[in-house]
Amino acid sequence: MFPVIACLLIQGFELRVALRSRPRLSVVPAALAPEPGREPLLGAVTAAAEVAGVTSGMRLGEALATCPELVLVDPDPAGAEREWEGVLRRLEDSGFGVEPVEPGVVVFETRGVERLYGGVEAALTRALASVGPAWDPRAGAGQRRFVALAAASVARPGQAVIVEGEEERSFLEPLPLSLLPLEDERYAELEGLGVRTLGALAALPGGAVAERLGQEGKRAWSLARGGERRRVRGRSPAAELVEALSFPEAVANELTLRRAFGALLDRLLARPERSSRPFRKLALSARLVGGGSWRRTVTLREATGERGRLRSALGPKLTEIPAPVVELRLEAVELAEHTGQQLTLVAPEGEEVGVRLREGLRQVRASAGGGAVGAVVEVAPWSRIPETRALVVPRDV
Amino acid sequence: MSTAGRVVGRLNAPRPALVETAGSGEPRLVNRELVTVVREEWRVVDRWWTEEPVDRRYFEVVLESGRNVCVYRDGERSCWFTQRA
């Protein structure tokens, strides 16, 4: 039997983190402000903002015109990452091998702990309790990821909804299309065609959907029918190597920040837990005066533990900090497994080339995310329309 | 609510091109570069039964720099694109 996949969902996670220091804003129309330099689209919104007609993803100008009293909350990416890591660790401490999807959404299998806790439902109750009621977590479970996510989306805070294999179709049928990862215009196109529920989309012929909406529509159609059966791959436990420096007064001087960064780097390099392993990915973050935060993650092209190379890779990021800093943190996000690199006498071939290629692809994935490594798949090599002959699809390394 | 979308791209997607034509409709300038020879010309008419019909007039040309380029005129949108055919 296929294992039960569970999904734990914390709606509006990044907004909740940003509102922790200003809880009174959670009951007024408020929204997560767009990040500087990005498209002016709102992040998550409070329930009061939704009542006022403001939705997540809305253009800033349109939102302010709809609800002039809307309060914009600065995002706290460093805080969100820290809190999310805390949630994941609490789940791991309860025995779940977690695969984070995005901040606020995580999937895991319950098979390993069902006997420990006394069944799927008890395991989900345990997962909800380990996250804590302050986050209003919801849980869902099914035999496929999308079913688990949909179940978690309809659950009430603190509740778990379990969907049995034979009930999947009837459970998904009445749910809205907004559960699908589609562009806004696609929703509009489907609504224009009278398709408003997952059931209505799933009932259409797959070929017609792909013809009309392209690959994105085909994927949505497949999800509306439950999606693929893919096992959960628990993450490797994250390295807990963090060094932080608090300043008695907010610092904006670049020279002082560089010196502080140098001191943090020395402390991080000296940590015995590193066991001489080089760094592959580091994060530099800052708590800013006024309550906001800033964070940049750097993936090194080649894992290294050399001070000079680390300085030149991360040092320039200090100039991007937008406001005076009250605390600077340096975190080793990922360490390489090897402790040194053997130079070659003869040109590599066969398996050695394969190992190096996979290592290179892993670096790309670590740097640019899960969808960054793709494979070319010929779908219609005979087609007279060149762009329909092959697709680039994500590939797991 | 959204799930983490997995990126899927098309290979060899057409790119907009700046093309000036002669009276016959053949390209004379492609991206401000003079066309020396039109090597081949063909038409692709497909999917006329859908709402996204394809009507393209392809030209394989050699530019003044010696580059071989394929361009087409999209009859539906009345604009030019380059693409490896």
Boltz contact constraints between the chains, C-beta under 6 A:
constraints:
  - contact:
      token1: [A, 101]
      token2: [B, 4]
      max_distance: 6.0
  - contact:
      token1: [A, 102]
      token2: [B, 4]
      max_distance: 6.0
  - contact:
      token1: [A, 153]
      token2: [B, 1]
      max_distance: 6.0
  - contact:
      token1: [A, 181]
      token2: [B, 2]
      max_distance: 6.0
  - contact:
      token1: [A, 181]
      token2: [B, 3]
      max_distance: 6.0
  - contact:
      token1: [A, 181]
      token2: [B, 5]
      max_distance: 6.0
  - contact:
      token1: [A, 215]
      token2: [B, 8]
      max_distance: 6.0
  - contact:
      token1: [A, 371]
      token2: [B, 6]
      max_distance: 6.0
  - contact:
      token1: [A, 371]
      token2: [B, 7]
      max_distance: 6.0
  - contact:
      token1: [A, 376]
      token2: [B, 11]
      max_distance: 6.0
  - contact:
      token1: [A, 384]
      token2: [B, 44]
      max_distance: 6.0
  - contact:
      token1: [A, 384]
      token2: [B, 46]
      max_distance: 6.0
  - contact:
      token1: [A, 385]
      token2: [B, 54]
      max_distance: 6.0
  - contact:
      token1: [A, 386]
      token2: [B, 12]
      max_distance: 6.0
  - contact:
      token1: [A, 386]
      token2: [B, 83]
      max_distance: 6.0
  - contact:
      token1: [A, 386]
      token2: [B, 85]
      max_distance: 6.0
  - contact:
      token1: [A, 387]
      token2: [B, 10]
      max_distance: 6.0
  - contact:
      token1: [A, 387]
      token2: [B, 12]
      max_distance: 6.0
  - contact:
      token1: [A, 387]
      token2: [B, 13]
      max_distance: 6.0
  - contact:
      token1: [A, 390]
      token2: [B, 11]
      max_distance: 6.0
  - contact:
      token1: [A, 392]
      token2: [B, 9]
      max_distance: 6.0
  - contact:
      token1: [A, 392]
      token2: [B, 11]
      max_distance: 6.0
  - contact:
      token1: [A, 393]
      token2: [B, 8]
      max_distance: 6.0
  - contact:
      token1: [A, 394]
      token2: [B, 6]
      max_distance: 6.0
